[in-house]
Amino acid sequence: MSQIESYIVPGKRCHLVGIGGISMRALGEVLHGMGLIVSGSDMQESDAVKQLRSMGINVVIGHLPESVIGADFVIRTAAVHDDNPEIASALSLGIPVFERAQSWGSLMKSYKNALCISGTHGKTTTTSMATHILMEAGRDPTVMIGGILPALGTSFRVGKSDTIVLESCEYCNSFLNFYPTIAVILNVEADHLDFFKDLDDIVDSFKKFTALTPASGTVVANADDAGAMLAAADTGRKLVTFGFSEDADVRGVNVADDSYSELDVEYNGQVYCHLSLNVFGRHNASNALAATAAAIVMGVSPEHISTGLAQFRGAGRRMEYKGEFNGAKIYDDYAHHPSEISATLTAVKALPHNRIICAFQPHTYSRTRALFDDFVTSLSLADITVLADIYAARESNTIGVSSAELAEHIPGCTYCGALNKVADHLKSIIQPGDIVLTVGAGNIDSVADMLLK
């Protein structure tokens, strides 16, 4: 395959398949800003498509073979395969086809500081936190996040400095296309088992990711997570650890209470800065320590770290407060792995509440089957659990697993199936003082909207 660097030059025509997606839209805008002629396709009209068109980017609805004619190269996401009509057409015409991650990797090479934040959980929040810190420090970063950051009003930012910050996903080894100067590993657990063979395979992928940093680069790893420390071991690069462990280089100390919203950061044996967070839970404090450690590596002052994190109020769909229904507070969260669900529910228990009601939509059949027992354990932390049907995403149900089966193993759980039935059931049981969580990586967030209409 031809090197993508020779194609990302002003005047070349690039066609993006699935341009309405968060990362693809950002990529399209960056390439357009660099002087390339950008076009794209998506399956449906959206605000993202309208925004792209307003910039002069031609977007076609539907995957039409003729859309790629005249393109110098085509970019797709990992979810778009060779049987897609546009990809099949490009391949038959001899037009080079590249992956989205390859494109971001190529762009990254031109930045002196490339901060790549990886891990099974917490990537979006930590990338958002790092963005707040670097913006407060006047570093003018280019940013790519896997979710909406309210401070930006979108999921990305195009800066004019030598610094880029990217959320870096391990699925399909996408992050192995990147060129980090600082590689952050938040945690490494079993996930995406439709692609990886097992946990050892996942750890090996993260090891390869850390090896992409140059000899002068730095690996930042979570001292509290065994998987992260395994992946960061013996890299030959400078290693900076963070966490609550006594041996962490950047350590959280003097934690005020169970909300973990007030704590000091100790570095080199001395208090470096104080953090007053507007997000709660040990997992978010850990994410803040990761962003702090990366910022310290980049030479950011304690004052800018404290102020930047104090201004962070969460990323979209990450314990996002939606409103009240019948005297109950409604939150929406993207958690779709058992560890994430456990972290969210444990954090919520520190808040005043009558009952915790968790409405969960499992994400993919393969994940539900592979982590079935762990889902039972984590979802049992709620006082009441309500299950929607599994969100298929990229899969079809060849396994035979279902939400109804999962519900049978969770005490007091109700299986509702369709999202409108989930909303109707919640309306019938919600009481004043309850905390209601709509949880999952699919479209379960629409249930919160149904409640609050």
N, C-alpha and C positions, 0 to 999 in steps of 0.2 A: 504494500500500500504506500502511496506517495506521502511524503511528510506534509502535514497540514500547514506548517509554517510558510511554505512557498505559496499557499493560497490565501492566507490572511493578510492581504495587502490592498491598499486603496484601489478602487476601480474594478476589482473582481466581483462577480455576482455570486451570492450565496443564498441557497434556499434551505430554510429550516422547517423540518417536518414536526409538527406539534408546537408551533411557535407561541401558542397561548399559554403554555405551562410556565410556572414561575421562573425556573432557571433558563428555559429557552427564550422567554421574553427578554430577560435581562441580557442574555447573550446577543440577541438580535439588536437590542438598543446599543450595546457596546460596539458591535461590528459596524452598525450604521454610523455611529459617532466617529469611527476610525476611517470612514470614507468608502466602505464597501457598499455595493448595491444589494440590499437585503430584500428577500421575499419569503413568504412562508405559508403554511397551511395549518388549519386546526379543525377539529370536529364540530365546533359550534361557535356561534357568536358569543362574545363576552366583552367586558369592560377592557380587558387586556388587549383584545383584538382591535377594539376601537381606538385605544391609545396608540397602538403600533401604526394603524392607518393614518392617524392624525400627524404622525411624524414622516409620512411619505413612504411607509413600508407596505407593500402590496400583500394582503393576506387573503387566501382563498379558503372557503369553507368546504371541507371534504378532501379526501385523498385522491386527487385526480392525476393519472399518469402524465398528462401533458403539462402539469404545473412545473416540472423540473426542466423542461426544454429551455435551453439557453443558459442554464446555470453552469458556473465553472466548478462548483462543488456543492455537496449537500451535507447537512448536519442533522442527525437524528438522536433521540434519547435511547437508552438501553431497552426501553419497552417497545420500541418500533423495530420490527424484524424484516428480514429480506422479502417476505411475502406481501408487505405493504405495497400497494399499487405505485406509489411515488418512488419508493426505494427500488422496486423491481424495474421500473422504467429507467431510473438513473443508472443502475447496473447494466442494463441492456444497451444503454447509450454510451457506456464507458465513462460516465461522470463519477469522479471520486466521491465516496460516501464516508464521512467521519462521524465519530461519536461526540456527543455534547461534551463529555469529560475531556476528550482529547483537545477540544477547542479551548476550554478553560485552561487546560494545562499549557497549551501553546502561548496563550495570552499572559500567563503567570511568569513566563521566562523573562519578560521585560521589566519585572518589578524587583527592586533591591530587597524589599521585605515582603515575603509571601507567608502569611499566617494561615495555616490550614488546620481546622478544628475537626477532629474525628472522634468516633466513639459510638457504642451501641445506643446510648441515650444521652440527651442533653446538648446535642450539637447546635440546634437552632437557638436555644436560650444562651449558650455560651458565646456563639458567634455574635449574637445581638448585644450581649454585654461588652464584648471586646470592641464592637463598633462604637458603642456609647463612649467607652474610655478613649479610643483613638480620636473620635470627633471632638471630645472635650479637650484633648491634648493638641488639637489643631493639626493633626496628621493628614487630614483630607483623604481618607482611604477609599479605594474602590472596594465594594462589598457585594458578596453573593450569599444570601441566606435562604434556607429552605422553608421560610414562613414569613408572614408579614411582620415588620417591625414598625409599631405605631409612630415612632419618632421620624421614620422615613416616609411612612404612608404607603410603603411598598416593600418588596423583598430584596432590593438591591440599591446600590449607589455607585455612581460613576465619578470617582475623584480624579484629581490631576497630580497626585503625588507618586512617590516610589513605593507605596504600600498598598497591598491587596489582602483582603480577608475573605476566605472561602469556607463555608460549611462543606465538609469532605466526607462523602458517604462511601461505605465499604461495599455496598450491594453491587454485584457483578464486577467487583474489583475496580469500580469507577475511579476511586482516589489514587490508583496506581498510575494514572495519567498525569498527576499533578507534580509540581516542582516546589515543594515547601522549603522555606529557609527556617521556619519554626513549625514543627509538627506536634500538635497537641493530641494526646490520647486521654479521653475522659474515662472510658471503661471499655472492657471487651467481654461480651457475653454471647451465648448461643442465640443467633437470630438469622433470618434470611436463609433458613435451611432448605429452601427450594433451590438455592444456588451453592452454598457451602456444604461440604460433606459433614463436618462436625466442628466442635469448638476449636480443636487443634488446627483445622484448616483456616478458621477465622483468625486465630492468633498469628498464624503464618502470614496471612494477608496484611495484618497490621504491622508485622515485622518488616515486610517489604515496603510498606508505606514509610516507616521511619528511615529506611535505608535510602529513600529518595532525597533526604536532606543532604546538602553538601557537607564536606568535612568540617566547614566552619559553622554549620547550622546547629540548631538546638532542638532536642526532643523534650517536650513538657508532658509529664505523665502523672496520673493519679496514684499517689502512694497508698491510698485506701483500697485500691482495686487490684486484685491478684492478676487478672487478665491484662490490664494495662501495664503492670510492672513486668509481666512476662514478655509482652510485645516490645517494651522499651529496653530490655536487658541486652547488653553486649552489642550496642549499635555502633560503638566507636565514636559517637557524637557526644557533645556536651549534654548532660541530662539534668533537668531541673524538675523536682517533684513537688506536688501540692497535695493538700488534704488536711485531715485532723490528726493523723498519726504523728507521734513524737519525732520520727525521723524525716518528716516532710521538710523540704527546703523552704517552701512557702506554706505556712501553717496557720490554720484557723484556731484562735485561742479566745478565751474570755467570752464564750458564747452566752448571750444574755438569758435566753429561755428556749422553750421547745420550738418556737417559731423560726429560730436561727436567723432572725432578721438583723440582729445587732451582734457584731463580733469584731475582734482585732485580727490583723494579719501580722504574723511574726516572720521576719526574714533575717537571716544571718544572726539569729538569736536575740533580735531586738524587735519591738513593735514597729512595723513599717508604716501602717495606716489603719484607720478604723473604717469599717463598712457598715452603713445604715441602708439596708436593702428594703425595697418595696415589693419584694416577692418573698415567699416564705417556704420553709422546709429545708432539711439538711441537704437534700439533693441540689437545691438552688444555691445554697451557701457554698457547696462544693463547686458548682459551675462558676460562681463568682471568684473562688480561689484560683480556678483554672485560668480565667480571663486576667486576673491579677498577675499570676505567674508569667503569662505570655507578655503582659504589658511591662513587667519588670525586665524581662529579657530584652525588650525593645527600648528600654531606657526611659519609660514614662514615669513622671514624678508621682509621689504618693498622693499629692493633692488632686491631680487629674484623675487618678484611679478612684479615689473616694467620691469625688463629685460626679464622675461619669457613671458609676454604679448606682449612686443615689438617684440619678435621673432616670434609671431604667425601671420601667413599670410592667415588664413582661412583654413577650412576643405574642403575636396572634395565635389563638388556639393553644396557648400554654397557660393553663389555669386562668383563662380569660373570663373576667366577670361580665356576665351578660345582662343581669337585671334581677328583678324580683317577681315571683309568682305566688300569690296566696301567702305572702309573708315569708316565703322561702327564698334564699339566695341561689341563683343559678350560675354555674360556672361551666365552661367548655374546655376540654383538654385533649391533646393529640395523642396521649399515651396509648400504645397498642402492643406493648411487650409487658409480660408479667411484672418485671422489675420496675418498669415505669409506673404501672398501675399501683403497685405497692407503695412506691415513693410518694405518689400523689395522694393516695388515701391516708397514708401515715401523716403527711403534712397537714391535711385538712382536719385531722383529729385534734390538732392544736388550736383550731378556731372554735369559738363558741357555737354550739349547734344542738339541735334536738335529735335529729337522726341524719345520717349520711346515706343518701340515695344515689346509687351509681347506675346510670343507664349506659350500657357498653355495647359497642358494635365490633365484634372480632374482625380482624383484617387479614385476609387470605386464609384459605383452607389449610395450606401446608403449615403455616405458623400455628394455627389453632390445634392441629393434630400433634405437631412436634412438641409443643409446650403446654399440652392439655392440662396436666396435673398442676403445673405452675399457675395457669390461669385460674383454676379452681381455688387454689390457696390465696392468690392476690385478691380476687373478686369477693372472697368471703370476708375480707376486712371491712366491707361496707355493711351498714345495718340492713339495707335493702338493695338487692341487685336486680336489674331489669335488662334482659338481653334482646337485642335486635338480631336479625339474620346476619350471617357472615358477609362482609363486603369482599366480593371476589377479586377486585383489582385486576391483576394480569392473569388470573387463574380460572380454571373450570373445576367443578367438584368431582374429581376422579377418586377422591379418598373416601367419601361417604361420611365426613364429619359434619356436624351441624350445631347451631346454637342451642337447639332443643336438647341435644345430648349433653352439652356443657351445663345447661340449666339444671339437669337432673342431679348433678353432683355438688351444686352450691346450695347450702341451707337457705330456705326462704326465698329462692330466686324465682322470678317470673319470666317466662319466655313469651315475647310478644310478636316477633317476626318483623313485620313491616314498620317503618319509622313512624307513620301516622298512628299506628296502634300503640307504639311505645309512648308517643306524646299523650294519647288519650288515657292510657293507664296511669301515667305520671299525674295528669290532671286530677284523677280520681283518688290519689293517695297522698299528695303533697299536703303537708301541714305547716303552719307558721313555725319558724325556727329551724326548719330542715335546711340542709345544704344539699343541693341537687347537682350532680356532675353528669354531663354528657361526654362520653369518653370514647376515643377511637380515631383512627387515621383516615376513615372514609368520609361519609357525609352525615354522620350522626349529629353534627353541629346544627343541622336543620331542625332537629327536635327542640333545641333551646329556642330557636326562632318561632317554632309553632307554639310553644308555651307562652312566649312573650308578645305575641301579636296583639 
